């Protein structure tokens, strides 16, 4: 399947209508009209505290991007959301974000879907741009964005807050919290993959490999913890993709994977499935839902929550919804 995008010769900065031509493998051609802002003025939001962001890389990324984007540096938590809202209000044509996954999440919560967004990997993991197919090198990713190829994707929304690739209640959120508790480096950056691996091993050891049922998932049953995926992979361990829900796709609804309970003897099998991509479909000890629009979770007691790798405190109930065809991203 191939796409081509037609812009009228009379197009001027502002809003205009064009045509998307989709050529299918069976020879069929589909035509869809579209309406968007002209890709003229651009803004680059940068989190200077992200693990992979330096002054030199900011300069190189900006030079690699088309349109000489105006640079906006974040100064505090939540600032990227404010800057994204300002970009929308100013009629920005293209919005680039050079950050880690936390900054990407903030931007997603500040845009309205009216302009393309380019996610440039600047964090230690940078799941979102890597899941969209970008290389880990930020300058290479920026150069690729110059092609202007776009893709419409869905987002998740938990209790009203958007997420791009994953949400977790219980185990993985507790892991994120443990890593955050280790503090940041003197330069303000978070610990790396080694700290995550050590924290994961310590967490499992502290529980002696046991997780009892603690969540009721409406329509599916009871589980020990819940992992909600908007794409595959769910995350990365260094260069290794972790396939919690191999059937999840950005263009579909949400997938939920929730072990009924966990014992030490189950952990090797779960670990192998994460790396191999076999998934949990058909595993009687795991609840699985695919391409869902709505997931309701009720916790027996307050449990930690993470969205896109960010600790958002404890919750007792979570309404998770799919926001289909939500935003346009550069690919």
KEKE-3310 file (N, C-alpha, C; in steps of 0.2 Angstrom, whole numbers, plus 5000, padded with zeros to 4 digits):
npx = (5004:5003:5005:5001:5002:4993:4995:4987:4992:4989:4991:4993:5002:4994:4978:4972:4965:4968:4972:4973:4980:4978:4986:4982:4987:4980:4977:4967:4962:4961:4954:4955:4950:4958:4961:4971:4984:4996:5012:5022:5028:5037:5040:5052:5052:5061:5068:5079:5085:5083:5090:5098:5100:5110:5118:5126:5119:5106:5109:5113:5102:5092:5098:5097:5083:5069:5064:5069:5066:5059:5066:5061:5063:5060:5056:5052:5042:5028:5028:5031:5018:5011:5019:5016:5002:5003:5009:4999:4989:4996:4995:5005:5014:5021:5026:5040:5048:5061:5066:5064:5053:5044:5043:5037:5025:5019:5018:5009:4997:4995:4991:4980:4978:4979:4990:5005:5016:5033:5043:5058:5071:5077:5079:5083:5077:5067:5054:5043:5046:5055:5046:5039:5047:5059:5077:5088:5097:5097:5100:5100:5086:5080:5084:5077:5064:5063:5058:5044:5034:5019:5008:4993:4988:4982:4978:4980:4969:4969:4959:4957:4969:4981:4990:5005:5010:5010:5002:5002:4997:5001:5013:5024:5022:5026:5039:5044:5043:5052:5064:5064:5065:5078:5084:5091:5105:5119:5118:5105:5098:5089:5092:5100:5097:5103:5101:5087:5086:5092:5083:5072:5075:5077:5064:5056:5063:5060:5047:5047:5044:5031:5014:4999:4981:4974:4967:4951:4946:4934:4923:4933:4940:4949:4965:4983:4991:4990:4994:4993:4993:4997:5003:5016:5033:5030:5040:5057:5072:5087:5093:5084:5068:5053:5040:5025:5012:5010:5001:4996:4993:4997:4986:4975:4963:4965:4976:4975:4985:4985:4991:4984:4988:5005:5018:5035:5039:5033:5039:5051:5044:5036:5046:5053:5043:5041:5053:5053:5042:5030:5019:5003:4991:4980:4985:4981:4983:4983:4975:4968:4965:4960:4962:4953:4940:4937:4942:4940:4946:4947:4954:4959:4965:4974:4985:5001:5002:5008:5011:5017:5029:5030:5028:5013:5007:4996:4981:4964:4954:4953:4949:4951:4953:4952:4958:4954:4962:4969:4980:4992:5007:5025:5034)
npy = (4994:5011:5029:5045:5063:5076:5093:5108:5119:5132:5134:5143:5150:5145:5138:5124:5114:5098:5082:5065:5051:5034:5019:5003:4986:4977:4984:4993:5010:5023:5039:5052:5067:5080:5092:5104:5113:5123:5117:5127:5137:5132:5124:5119:5110:5107:5097:5101:5093:5080:5063:5061:5074:5087:5103:5104:5094:5099:5109:5103:5095:5104:5110:5100:5099:5104:5120:5129:5129:5137:5137:5131:5129:5118:5121:5116:5103:5099:5110:5107:5104:5116:5124:5117:5119:5133:5133:5127:5137:5148:5144:5135:5126:5114:5104:5100:5088:5087:5076:5065:5051:5056:5070:5069:5064:5074:5084:5078:5079:5092:5096:5097:5089:5095:5098:5091:5081:5078:5067:5067:5056:5059:5054:5041:5030:5032:5027:5030:5037:5027:5016:5020:5019:5026:5029:5028:5038:5055:5065:5058:5054:5067:5071:5062:5066:5077:5072:5073:5063:5056:5050:5044:5041:5032:5036:5033:5035:5039:5040:5053:5058:5058:5045:5039:5027:5017:5011:5007:4998:4994:4982:4986:5000:5002:4998:5009:5019:5015:5016:5030:5034:5032:5044:5058:5060:5071:5080:5081:5071:5055:5039:5025:5011:5000:5003:5002:4988:4982:4987:4981:4967:4968:4972:4960:4951:4956:4953:4940:4934:4933:4938:4943:4942:4958:4967:4971:4968:4975:4964:4955:4949:4945:4951:4951:4962:4976:4979:4990:4992:5003:5001:4990:4988:4987:4992:4995:4986:4992:4989:4979:4975:4975:4964:4965:4965:4959:4961:4973:4989:5005:5011:5005:5000:4999:4987:4975:4967:4956:4947:4933:4929:4929:4918:4912:4902:4906:4916:4915:4910:4921:4931:4926:4927:4940:4945:4936:4939:4931:4933:4933:4928:4915:4910:4903:4908:4921:4936:4944:4957:4963:4977:4986:4998:5003:5001:4996:4997:4991:4993:4983:4990:5005:5007:5009:5020:5021:5031:5031:5028:5037:5041:5043:5043:5035:5025:5020:5017:5015:5022:5018:5023:5022:5034:5035:5038:5050:5059:5067:5061:5063:5052)
npz = (5000:4996:4998:4992:4993:4988:4985:4982:4969:4971:4985:5000:5014:5029:5030:5020:5007:5001:4993:4997:4990:4990:4986:4984:4986:4978:4967:4968:4970:4981:4985:4995:5002:5011:5025:5031:5040:5031:5029:5034:5045:5059:5074:5087:5101:5115:5127:5138:5148:5146:5143:5132:5126:5122:5120:5108:5101:5100:5091:5080:5077:5074:5063:5054:5052:5042:5037:5047:5061:5076:5092:5107:5124:5137:5154:5166:5174:5165:5156:5143:5138:5139:5130:5118:5117:5115:5103:5095:5096:5090:5077:5071:5059:5058:5071:5081:5092:5103:5114:5129:5132:5142:5139:5126:5130:5137:5126:5118:5126:5124:5111:5097:5086:5074:5067:5060:5070:5075:5082:5090:5095:5111:5124:5136:5132:5123:5117:5109:5096:5091:5091:5080:5070:5069:5069:5083:5083:5085:5075:5063:5063:5063:5050:5042:5044:5036:5024:5025:5026:5032:5045:5052:5069:5083:5100:5117:5132:5149:5162:5157:5154:5140:5132:5123:5120:5130:5145:5163:5177:5192:5193:5182:5184:5197:5196:5188:5198:5207:5200:5198:5211:5214:5211:5201:5190:5192:5182:5180:5173:5170:5178:5169:5157:5165:5178:5178:5175:5186:5196:5193:5195:5209:5213:5210:5217:5230:5231:5231:5219:5218:5213:5218:5214:5211:5204:5196:5180:5170:5162:5158:5169:5185:5189:5192:5189:5177:5160:5147:5130:5116:5105:5097:5099:5117:5125:5127:5131:5132:5117:5114:5109:5118:5119:5124:5119:5105:5095:5095:5087:5081:5073:5078:5091:5109:5117:5131:5143:5155:5168:5178:5190:5197:5199:5205:5196:5184:5179:5170:5158:5155:5153:5142:5132:5131:5125:5113:5106:5105:5112:5122:5119:5120:5131:5146:5159:5158:5156:5141:5130:5114:5102:5108:5113:5126:5142:5159:5174:5191:5207:5221:5231:5233:5219:5210:5195:5179:5164:5148:5153:5164:5181:5189:5201:5213:5210:5212:5203:5185:5170:5154:5138:5120:5108:5094:5078:5081:5080:5069:5063:5059:5049)
capx = (5000:5007:5002:5004:4998:4993:4994:4986:4997:4987:4991:4997:5002:4987:4974:4971:4963:4971:4970:4977:4979:4980:4986:4982:4991:4976:4976:4962:4965:4956:4955:4952:4951:4960:4961:4976:4988:5001:5018:5027:5031:5038:5043:5055:5051:5067:5069:5087:5087:5083:5097:5102:5100:5115:5118:5128:5114:5101:5111:5113:5095:5089:5101:5094:5076:5067:5060:5073:5061:5060:5067:5058:5066:5056:5060:5049:5037:5021:5030:5030:5011:5010:5022:5012:4996:5004:5010:4992:4986:4999:4994:5011:5012:5024:5029:5045:5049:5067:5065:5062:5046:5040:5041:5032:5018:5017:5016:5002:4992:4994:4990:4973:4978:4978:4997:5010:5021:5039:5046:5065:5073:5082:5079:5087:5074:5063:5050:5038:5049:5058:5041:5036:5052:5065:5083:5090:5101:5092:5101:5097:5079:5078:5085:5072:5058:5063:5054:5037:5030:5015:5004:4988:4989:4977:4981:4976:4968:4967:4956:4957:4976:4983:4997:5006:5012:5008:5000:5003:4994:5004:5020:5028:5022:5030:5046:5046:5043:5058:5070:5064:5067:5086:5086:5094:5112:5120:5116:5097:5096:5087:5096:5099:5095:5106:5097:5080:5087:5093:5077:5067:5077:5076:5057:5054:5066:5057:5041:5049:5042:5023:5010:4992:4976:4973:4963:4946:4945:4927:4922:4938:4941:4953:4972:4988:4992:4988:4998:4989:4998:4994:5008:5021:5034:5028:5045:5064:5078:5093:5091:5079:5061:5049:5033:5020:5006:5012:4995:4994:4995:4995:4980:4969:4962:4970:4977:4977:4988:4985:4992:4979:4993:5012:5023:5042:5040:5030:5043:5055:5040:5034:5052:5054:5037:5043:5058:5052:5036:5025:5012:5000:4985:4979:4988:4975:4985:4984:4969:4970:4960:4963:4958:4947:4939:4936:4944:4938:4950:4945:4959:4957:4968:4978:4991:5004:5001:5012:5009:5023:5035:5030:5024:5007:5004:4992:4974:4960:4950:4955:4945:4956:4949:4955:4956:4956:4964:4969:4985:4996:5014:5029:5037)
capy = (5000:5017:5035:5051:5068:5082:5100:5113:5124:5139:5134:5148:5148:5145:5132:5123:5107:5094:5075:5059:5045:5028:5014:4997:4981:4974:4988:4998:5017:5027:5046:5055:5074:5082:5099:5105:5119:5122:5115:5132:5139:5126:5125:5113:5110:5103:5096:5101:5088:5073:5060:5062:5080:5092:5109:5102:5090:5103:5113:5098:5093:5110:5111:5094:5099:5109:5126:5133:5129:5141:5133:5132:5125:5117:5123:5113:5098:5101:5115:5105:5104:5123:5126:5114:5123:5139:5132:5126:5144:5152:5142:5132:5121:5108:5104:5094:5088:5083:5075:5058:5049:5060:5076:5067:5063:5081:5087:5074:5082:5099:5097:5096:5085:5099:5099:5085:5081:5074:5065:5066:5053:5062:5051:5035:5024:5035:5022:5032:5037:5020:5012:5023:5017:5030:5027:5031:5044:5061:5069:5054:5055:5074:5072:5058:5070:5081:5069:5075:5058:5057:5044:5045:5036:5033:5037:5030:5041:5036:5045:5059:5060:5055:5042:5037:5020:5012:5013:5001:4998:4988:4980:4991:5007:5001:4998:5016:5023:5013:5019:5037:5035:5032:5051:5059:5062:5078:5084:5081:5065:5049:5033:5022:5004:4996:5005:4998:4981:4981:4989:4975:4961:4969:4972:4953:4947:4958:4950:4932:4931:4932:4944:4940:4946:4964:4971:4968:4971:4974:4960:4950:4945:4947:4950:4954:4969:4977:4982:4993:4994:5006:4999:4985:4985:4990:4996:4992:4985:4993:4988:4974:4977:4971:4963:4964:4964:4959:4962:4980:4993:5012:5012:5001:5002:4997:4980:4975:4961:4956:4940:4932:4929:4927:4914:4912:4898:4908:4922:4913:4910:4928:4934:4924:4929:4948:4945:4933:4942:4926:4936:4930:4925:4908:4908:4903:4912:4929:4940:4947:4960:4966:4982:4989:5006:5005:4996:4999:4993:4993:4990:4982:4995:5010:5004:5014:5020:5025:5032:5032:5028:5042:5039:5047:5042:5029:5025:5015:5015:5018:5021:5018:5024:5023:5040:5033:5043:5056:5064:5066:5061:5062:5045)
capz = (5000:4995:4999:4989:4995:4983:4988:4977:4967:4974:4992:5003:5021:5032:5030:5013:5006:4996:4992:4998:4985:4993:4981:4987:4983:4973:4961:4969:4972:4985:4985:5001:5003:5018:5026:5036:5040:5027:5033:5034:5051:5063:5081:5090:5108:5117:5135:5139:5154:5143:5144:5125:5124:5123:5116:5102:5097:5098:5085:5074:5075:5071:5056:5050:5051:5037:5039:5052:5067:5082:5097:5113:5129:5143:5160:5172:5172:5162:5152:5136:5137:5138:5124:5113:5117:5112:5096:5092:5096:5085:5070:5069:5054:5060:5078:5082:5099:5105:5121:5130:5132:5146:5135:5121:5133:5138:5120:5116:5130:5122:5104:5095:5080:5068:5064:5061:5075:5074:5089:5089:5101:5115:5130:5137:5129:5117:5115:5104:5090:5089:5089:5074:5065:5068:5072:5089:5082:5084:5069:5058:5064:5060:5043:5039:5045:5031:5019:5026:5026:5038:5047:5057:5074:5088:5106:5123:5137:5155:5167:5154:5151:5135:5132:5116:5118:5135:5152:5167:5183:5196:5192:5179:5187:5203:5193:5186:5204:5211:5197:5200:5218:5214:5210:5195:5190:5193:5176:5179:5169:5174:5177:5162:5157:5170:5184:5177:5176:5193:5200:5191:5198:5216:5214:5209:5223:5236:5232:5230:5213:5218:5213:5219:5211:5214:5200:5192:5173:5168:5156:5157:5175:5190:5187:5197:5187:5170:5155:5141:5124:5110:5099:5098:5106:5123:5128:5125:5136:5128:5110:5113:5110:5123:5115:5129:5115:5098:5090:5096:5082:5082:5070:5081:5098:5114:5119:5138:5145:5163:5171:5183:5196:5195:5204:5202:5191:5178:5177:5164:5152:5153:5150:5135:5128:5130:5120:5107:5103:5105:5115:5127:5116:5121:5138:5151:5165:5156:5152:5135:5126:5108:5099:5113:5114:5133:5147:5165:5180:5198:5211:5227:5235:5228:5215:5206:5188:5174:5157:5144:5158:5169:5187:5190:5208:5214:5208:5213:5197:5179:5164:5149:5132:5114:5105:5087:5072:5085:5078:5063:5065:5054:5049)
cpx = (5004:5002:5005:4999:4999:4991:4993:4991:4996:4988:4996:4998:4996:4984:4972:4968:4966:4968:4975:4975:4982:4980:4987:4985:4987:4974:4971:4965:4959:4958:4951:4954:4954:4961:4966:4980:4994:5007:5023:5030:5032:5042:5046:5055:5057:5067:5076:5089:5086:5090:5101:5102:5106:5115:5120:5123:5108:5103:5111:5106:5092:5091:5098:5087:5075:5064:5063:5068:5064:5061:5064:5060:5061:5060:5057:5044:5030:5022:5029:5023:5009:5013:5018:5005:4997:5006:5004:4989:4989:4999:5001:5009:5015:5027:5034:5046:5056:5067:5065:5055:5041:5038:5036:5025:5015:5014:5009:4996:4991:4992:4982:4972:4978:4985:5001:5015:5027:5042:5053:5068:5079:5082:5083:5084:5070:5059:5046:5041:5052:5052:5038:5041:5058:5071:5084:5094:5097:5093:5098:5089:5076:5078:5079:5065:5057:5059:5047:5032:5026:5011:4999:4988:4983:4981:4977:4974:4965:4965:4957:4964:4978:4989:4998:5007:5010:5006:5000:5000:4997:5011:5025:5028:5026:5038:5048:5047:5050:5064:5070:5066:5075:5088:5089:5101:5113:5118:5108:5094:5094:5092:5095:5096:5097:5102:5090:5081:5088:5087:5072:5068:5076:5069:5054:5057:5062:5050:5041:5045:5034:5019:5003:4987:4974:4969:4957:4945:4938:4927:4927:4940:4946:4960:4976:4990:4990:4993:4994:4994:4994:4998:5012:5027:5031:5033:5052:5068:5084:5090:5086:5072:5057:5042:5028:5013:5007:5007:4993:4997:4993:4988:4974:4968:4967:4970:4978:4979:4988:4986:4987:4983:5000:5015:5030:5043:5037:5034:5047:5050:5038:5040:5053:5049:5039:5048:5057:5046:5030:5018:5009:4993:4985:4982:4983:4977:4985:4978:4971:4964:4963:4959:4952:4947:4939:4938:4943:4942:4948:4950:4957:4960:4972:4984:4994:5002:5006:5009:5015:5029:5036:5026:5019:5004:5000:4985:4971:4955:4953:4951:4950:4952:4954:4953:4958:4957:4965:4974:4989:5003:5019:5033:5042)
cpy = (5006:5023:5040:5057:5074:5088:5105:5118:5131:5139:5140:5147:5149:5138:5131:5115:5104:5087:5070:5054:5039:5022:5007:4991:4977:4978:4994:5005:5020:5034:5048:5063:5075:5090:5100:5111:5118:5121:5121:5133:5133:5128:5118:5114:5105:5103:5095:5096:5081:5070:5061:5068:5084:5098:5108:5098:5094:5107:5109:5096:5098:5111:5106:5095:5104:5115:5130:5134:5134:5136:5135:5127:5124:5119:5120:5107:5101:5107:5113:5105:5111:5126:5123:5117:5130:5138:5131:5133:5148:5150:5138:5127:5114:5109:5098:5094:5084:5082:5067:5057:5054:5067:5075:5067:5070:5085:5084:5077:5089:5101:5095:5092:5088:5100:5093:5086:5076:5073:5063:5062:5057:5059:5045:5030:5027:5030:5024:5033:5031:5016:5014:5022:5021:5027:5030:5037:5050:5064:5065:5055:5061:5074:5068:5062:5075:5079:5072:5070:5058:5050:5046:5040:5037:5034:5034:5036:5037:5041:5052:5062:5055:5051:5040:5030:5015:5015:5006:5003:4992:4988:4985:4998:5007:5001:5005:5020:5021:5016:5027:5039:5035:5039:5052:5061:5069:5083:5084:5075:5059:5044:5029:5015:4999:4997:5002:4991:4979:4982:4983:4969:4962:4969:4964:4950:4949:4954:4942:4930:4930:4938:4941:4944:4952:4969:4968:4972:4970:4970:4955:4946:4949:4946:4953:4961:4970:4981:4984:4995:4998:5004:4993:4988:4990:4995:4993:4991:4986:4993:4983:4976:4972:4970:4961:4962:4965:4961:4970:4984:5001:5014:5009:5004:5000:4989:4980:4967:4961:4948:4939:4932:4927:4923:4914:4908:4900:4914:4921:4913:4917:4932:4932:4926:4937:4949:4942:4936:4937:4929:4931:4927:4918:4906:4909:4907:4919:4931:4944:4950:4964:4971:4984:4996:5008:4999:4999:4994:4996:4990:4989:4987:5000:5007:5010:5014:5024:5025:5034:5033:5033:5040:5045:5046:5036:5030:5019:5012:5019:5017:5023:5018:5025:5029:5038:5039:5050:5061:5062:5066:5060:5055:5045)
cpz = (5000:4996:4995:4992:4990:4986:4982:4975:4970:4981:4994:5010:5025:5032:5022:5013:5000:4995:4993:4994:4988:4987:4984:4983:4978:4967:4962:4971:4975:4985:4991:5002:5010:5019:5032:5035:5035:5031:5032:5040:5055:5069:5083:5097:5110:5125:5136:5144:5152:5142:5138:5122:5126:5119:5109:5098:5096:5092:5079:5072:5072:5064:5051:5048:5046:5040:5045:5058:5072:5087:5104:5119:5135:5149:5167:5170:5170:5157:5145:5134:5135:5132:5118:5112:5113:5105:5092:5091:5091:5078:5067:5064:5055:5067:5079:5090:5100:5112:5123:5130:5136:5143:5130:5124:5134:5132:5118:5120:5129:5115:5103:5089:5074:5064:5065:5066:5074:5080:5088:5096:5105:5122:5130:5133:5123:5114:5109:5097:5087:5087:5082:5068:5064:5071:5078:5089:5081:5077:5063:5057:5061:5053:5039:5039:5039:5025:5019:5025:5033:5039:5052:5062:5079:5095:5112:5128:5143:5160:5164:5152:5146:5136:5125:5115:5124:5142:5156:5174:5187:5195:5189:5181:5193:5201:5192:5193:5207:5207:5198:5207:5219:5213:5203:5196:5191:5188:5175:5175:5173:5173:5171:5163:5163:5176:5183:5178:5183:5198:5199:5195:5206:5218:5214:5215:5229:5237:5231:5224:5213:5218:5213:5215:5215:5210:5197:5186:5171:5162:5155:5163:5180:5188:5193:5195:5179:5166:5149:5136:5119:5104:5101:5095:5111:5126:5125:5131:5132:5120:5108:5114:5114:5120:5120:5125:5108:5093:5090:5090:5083:5078:5073:5087:5102:5115:5127:5139:5152:5165:5177:5190:5193:5201:5201:5196:5184:5175:5170:5158:5150:5150:5143:5130:5126:5125:5113:5103:5102:5107:5120:5125:5117:5128:5143:5157:5164:5153:5147:5131:5120:5105:5102:5113:5121:5137:5154:5170:5186:5202:5218:5232:5230:5225:5211:5199:5185:5167:5153:5148:5163:5175:5188:5196:5208:5212:5211:5208:5191:5173:5158:5142:5126:5110:5097:5082:5076:5082:5072:5065:5059:5055:5044)
residu = (UNK:UNK:UNK:UNK:UNK:UNK:UNK:UNK:UNK:UNK:UNK:UNK:UNK:UNK:UNK:UNK:UNK:UNK:UNK:UNK:UNK:UNK:UNK:UNK:UNK:UNK:UNK:UNK:UNK:UNK:UNK:UNK:UNK:UNK:UNK:UNK:UNK:UNK:UNK:UNK:UNK:UNK:UNK:UNK:UNK:UNK:UNK:UNK:UNK:UNK:UNK:UNK:UNK:UNK:UNK:UNK:UNK:UNK:UNK:UNK:UNK:UNK:UNK:UNK:UNK:UNK:UNK:UNK:UNK:UNK:UNK:UNK:UNK:UNK:UNK:UNK:UNK:UNK:UNK:UNK:UNK:UNK:UNK:UNK:UNK:UNK:UNK:UNK:UNK:UNK:UNK:UNK:UNK:UNK:UNK:UNK:UNK:UNK:UNK:UNK:UNK:UNK:UNK:UNK:UNK:UNK:UNK:UNK:UNK:UNK:UNK:UNK:UNK:UNK:UNK:UNK:UNK:UNK:UNK:UNK:UNK:UNK:UNK:UNK:UNK:UNK:UNK:UNK:UNK:UNK:UNK:UNK:UNK:UNK:UNK:UNK:UNK:UNK:UNK:UNK:UNK:UNK:UNK:UNK:UNK:UNK:UNK:UNK:UNK:UNK:UNK:UNK:UNK:UNK:UNK:UNK:UNK:UNK:UNK:UNK:UNK:UNK:UNK:UNK:UNK:UNK:UNK:UNK:UNK:UNK:UNK:UNK:UNK:UNK:UNK:UNK:UNK:UNK:UNK:UNK:UNK:UNK:UNK:UNK:UNK:UNK:UNK:UNK:UNK:UNK:UNK:UNK:UNK:UNK:UNK:UNK:UNK:UNK:UNK:UNK:UNK:UNK:UNK:UNK:UNK:UNK:UNK:UNK:UNK:UNK:UNK:UNK:UNK:UNK:UNK:UNK:UNK:UNK:UNK:UNK:UNK:UNK:UNK:UNK:UNK:UNK:UNK:UNK:UNK:UNK:UNK:UNK:UNK:UNK:UNK:UNK:UNK:UNK:UNK:UNK:UNK:UNK:UNK:UNK:UNK:UNK:UNK:UNK:UNK:UNK:UNK:UNK:UNK:UNK:UNK:UNK:UNK:UNK:UNK:UNK:UNK:UNK:UNK:UNK:UNK:UNK:UNK:UNK:UNK:UNK:UNK:UNK:UNK:UNK:UNK:UNK:UNK:UNK:UNK:UNK:UNK:UNK:UNK:UNK:UNK:UNK:UNK:UNK:UNK:UNK:UNK:UNK:UNK:UNK:UNK:UNK:UNK:UNK:UNK:UNK:UNK:UNK:UNK:UNK:UNK:UNK:UNK:UNK:UNK:UNK:UNK:UNK:UNK:UNK:UNK:UNK:UNK:UNK:UNK:UNK:UNK:UNK:UNK:UNK:UNK:UNK:UNK:UNK:UNK:UNK:UNK)
# end
